[in-house]
Amino acid sequence: MKYLIKSLIISLILISNRSYSQDKTICLFLDNFSDVKLDSVQVLIKDKIYFSNNNGELFIDSNKLPLTISVIDPRYYPKNIFIKNLELIKIKLINKGIILNDVTISSNLLSNKLKYATTSISVLDDIVFRKKENEFVINSLNQVTGLYSHSAGFNTNRITIRGMGSRSPYSTNKIKAYINNIPLSNGVGELLLEDFGINSIDQIQIFKGPNSSIYGSGLGGNIILSSGKSSDKTIRFSSSFKSFNTFENNFSFSNSNSKFHTFINIEKVKSDGYRENNLYENTRGI
């Protein structure tokens, strides 16, 4: 008698489970690469949000079919699935990867007093005097500690900062330069500063050593040029004559208002050079 009652109970359980499974559609959520069952997957069904169970399953009543379910879980790429019949549906999802919080990197790019800077920085602050002497930018940089500029002519220069850049025989590399946050280096990392006159520059900063990597990796230093800081309306013209028939004419104009700042500088340099085949003539502007 006991055996008969026990068998009857088991049969009733099996029948109820079979009828329950036949009345519902099972959505099984799997990882697209490892086929691991995904739990707690967020699904939108007719403006209501559901989640898969610990086995990665989501049951849908047959009386709701046909319908479209949408995977809106932020961990996976969205996906829409149309379900028409009662069946086991395997839904493979692609993980978006690890979602990190915002990463903020701070450096000396922010305005700070020079004495509080942790990097090795040199600043040329006597630009006004150098402008009166009509000095070339390369000659001005040669007076900075740790920096050496080699000059074979007005248009052939090489700059080294603590030895970096010395492997390039006729140009400057491994050093980046900017004027008003505009990069001056070309596509292969070479730098040409001879196209800028001292009259178009108001300040020069030189970053030396490994901390100069804030502007890029593998650099030996940075040269930061700033121009057009004057807020007054000015018009200037200067002319100078030097040895080897070298003359330089300069014209500059600056003006500013509450919205815009205008700065124009045009220079013309011509020289016979100190040897044959060393004629130089250049008209430059900014």
URNORQUI-V940580 format. One record per run of one state. SS is the DSSP state (~ for helix, > for strand, _ for the rest). FROM is the first residue (numbers start at 0). LEN is the number of residues. If there is no record, write none. Layout:
ss | from | len
SS | FROM | LEN
SS | FROM | LEN
This chain:
ss | from | len
_ | 0 | 1
~ | 1 | 21
_ | 22 | 1
> | 23 | 8
_ | 31 | 5
> | 36 | 1
_ | 37 | 4
> | 41 | 4
_ | 45 | 2
> | 47 | 4
_ | 51 | 5
> | 56 | 5
~ | 61 | 3
_ | 64 | 2
> | 66 | 5
_ | 71 | 4
> | 75 | 1
_ | 76 | 2
> | 78 | 5
_ | 83 | 4
> | 87 | 6
_ | 93 | 1
> | 94 | 1
_ | 95 | 18
~ | 113 | 3
_ | 116 | 3
> | 119 | 5
_ | 124 | 2
~ | 126 | 6
_ | 132 | 4
~ | 136 | 5
_ | 141 | 5
> | 146 | 7
_ | 153 | 2
> | 155 | 6
_ | 161 | 2
> | 163 | 1
_ | 164 | 7
> | 171 | 1
_ | 172 | 2
> | 174 | 5
_ | 179 | 2
> | 181 | 2
_ | 183 | 7
> | 190 | 1
_ | 191 | 6
~ | 197 | 3
_ | 200 | 2
> | 202 | 6
_ | 208 | 1
~ | 209 | 6
_ | 215 | 5
> | 220 | 6
_ | 226 | 7
> | 233 | 9
_ | 242 | 3
> | 245 | 11
_ | 256 | 4
> | 260 | 11
_ | 271 | 8
> | 279 | 6
_ | 285 | 1
